[in-house]
Amino acid sequence: MMLLAVTLSFAAFTALSLAMEKHQLDLHGKAAASAGVRTRWRVLGWALLCVSFALSVIDHGWAAGPVLWLGTLTIAGLPIAFGLYPWRQRWLKPLACGLPFIGLVAAVV
């Protein structure tokens, strides 16, 4: 279940970064998306973070769940900040779409 929380956090951070005009230009190299599209990215990012938090609390309870959720945020944010945005920007969106499915399969199995 925690792998699903990590992958959802990764997708959430990607969505929140796509809500920023600077990162839109970095990834697409053309004009940024409209304000409405960026708002949808922002709402999706926050919703995924909420789901990730809920999964952590459901899996480990209120005593350890929020602490482990902060750990999942750290694990999800490190590859984005230090690996994908600086060197492999084109990998970011496919990974953000695919990794939650892998996490879901791991949670079910």
Buried (B, 14 or more C-beta within 10 A) or exposed (E): EBBBBBBBBBBBBBBBBBBBEEBBEBBEEEEBBEEEEBEBBBEBBBEBBEBBBBBBBEBBEEEEBBEBBEBBBEBBBEBBEEEBBEEEBEEBBEBBEEBBEEBBEEBEE
